[in-house]
Amino acid sequence: MPPTSAPTSRLTATDLTLADVEALIGFIDSKVSRLLSGQGPETDAWKAALGLRIALNSSAKRVREAYGRADQSPESVQARFRQWNRLAMLALGWEKDAGYDARWKIVAHPDAEGAALFAALTGRRHPASPA
């Protein structure tokens, strides 16, 4: 299932789907696999890539669990927000590479309600809030 499309400047964690999660995990994993296969295990680059692979696997498990929940409870919405942003941070360095989807950015709000609350409390709209 391909990621759904929505204006990237307005995305919240609830706009993202499990398909987005899987696509981002696959993208990062392909980059890490290329690094691991291109270096010898004695190199610092290989060891750093291995560390990233371990971090990716750990993050992937948690974000899949968060997006696998069917409910929209505040706890689940917050879990999706936190876990998505942790996963998205792993891809920051590849933001301009071919294959990177603009939807894979760190999101500023868990949901539209959070964006509206931000606007009400600060008196300014955040780029992640609805137009």
Secondary structure as UniProt FT lines:
FT   HELIX           8..10
FT   HELIX           13..15
FT   HELIX           18..38
FT   TURN            41..42
FT   HELIX           44..68
FT   HELIX           74..90
FT   HELIX           92..94
FT   TURN            95..96
FT   TURN            98..99
FT   HELIX           102..104
FT   HELIX           112..122
FT   TURN            127..128
//
